[in-house]
Amino acid sequence: MGDGLTRREALDRMVDAVSLQVQASIDNNNPENLFKPADAKYFMMFAAGTDVAGGELRIEVDSVTIEDAGTREYVESDSDANPRLTCV
């Protein structure tokens, strides 16, 4: 998941989070870490979100490549009524 004030910021943060997860799994020889399901909260956000139109999302870390990753945009407002975009 990535969170930000703009779609680009949210997508960049999501790519960073996925890249760090993959790199840590490679560094620690722990591929099982990549297959742990997310908390139910994030599945609910994904289901409530809308498809993000755009080009291909490709993430490469060492010998691992993630292609054709789908993202959905979930909009949430904080107490100041400033929308936050979350890509899941």
Secondary structure, 3 states (H helix, E strand, C coil): CEEECCHHHHHHHHHHHHHHHHHHHHHCCCHHHHHCCCCHHHHHHHHHCEECCCCCCCEEECCEEECCCCCEEEEEECCCCCEEEEEC
